[in-house]
Amino acid sequence: MAIGLGMAVYYGAVRIDLKLFFMATSVALILLATRFLGLGLLELGEAGVIALPEAVEGGLELMEAGALSTAVSLLVVGLPLGALGWSLVRSRSAHQV
């Protein structure tokens, strides 16, 4: 699988819009880092190390186990893959014109 992925990246790199891909990857990493920061704060609050207001703790608990957690996970994977797909579709349609 690694060889196939490496070959696909090597031969397809000419057609990929790298600016769009790295912008999408940056947004995904920021979302992931924000989620980890929130979960870390929640754990510190539950351990009694820091005092969190009830509203903040409730919001962080929603982020931990709710639909927001699933949405962030899907965005972290979907944004870079979507950028790759979009750039490949654009490059293919530009070559056909």
C-alpha positions in Angstrom: 0.0 0.0 0.0 2.8 2.4 0.8 4.5 1.8 -2.5 1.2 2.4 -4.4 0.5 5.6 -2.4 4.1 6.8 -3.0 3.8 6.1 -6.8 0.4 7.9 -6.9 1.8 10.9 -5.1 4.9 11.0 -7.3 3.1 10.7 -10.6 0.1 12.7 -9.6 2.0 15.6 -7.9 2.1 17.5 -11.2 -1.7 17.7 -11.2 -2.3 18.5 -7.5 -2.8 22.1 -6.4 -0.4 22.0 -3.5 -1.5 25.4 -2.2 -5.1 24.2 -1.8 -3.9 20.9 -0.3 -1.7 22.5 2.3 -4.3 25.1 3.2 -6.9 22.3 3.8 -4.4 20.3 5.8 -3.6 23.4 7.9 -7.2 23.9 8.7 -7.6 20.3 9.6 -4.6 20.4 11.9 -5.9 23.6 13.6 -9.3 21.8 14.2 -7.5 18.8 15.6 -5.2 20.8 17.9 -8.2 22.8 19.1 -10.0 19.6 20.0 -7.0 18.2 21.8 -6.7 21.5 23.8 -10.3 21.4 24.8 -10.1 17.7 25.9 -7.0 18.5 27.9 -8.7 21.3 29.6 -11.7 19.1 30.4 -9.5 16.5 31.9 -7.6 19.1 34.0 -11.0 20.4 35.2 -12.3 17.0 36.1 -9.1 16.2 38.0 -9.5 19.4 40.0 -6.3 20.9 38.8 -8.1 24.0 37.3 -11.5 25.4 38.0 -13.8 25.5 35.0 -17.1 27.3 34.9 -20.0 24.9 34.5 -20.9 26.3 31.0 -17.4 25.7 29.7 -17.2 22.2 31.2 -20.6 21.4 29.6 -19.5 22.6 26.2 -16.2 20.6 26.5 -18.2 17.5 27.4 -20.3 18.0 24.3 -17.2 18.2 22.2 -15.8 15.0 23.8 -18.7 12.7 23.2 -21.2 14.3 20.9 -21.8 14.9 17.3 -19.2 17.7 17.4 -16.5 15.1 18.0 -17.6 13.1 15.0 -17.8 16.2 12.8 -14.3 17.3 13.7 -13.0 13.9 13.0 -14.7 13.8 9.6 -13.4 17.3 8.8 -9.8 16.4 9.7 -10.0 13.5 7.2 -12.3 15.1 4.7 -10.7 18.5 4.1 -7.4 17.2 2.7 -9.0 14.5 0.7 -11.6 16.9 -0.7 -8.8 19.3 -1.6 -7.0 16.5 -3.4 -10.1 15.4 -5.2 -11.0 19.0 -6.2 -7.5 19.7 -7.6 -7.5 16.4 -9.6 -10.9 17.2 -11.0 -9.9 20.7 -12.0 -6.7 19.5 -13.6 -8.4 16.8 -15.5 -11.1 19.2 -16.8 -8.3 21.7 -17.8 -6.6 19.1 -19.8 -9.8 18.1 -21.7 -10.5 21.7 -22.9 
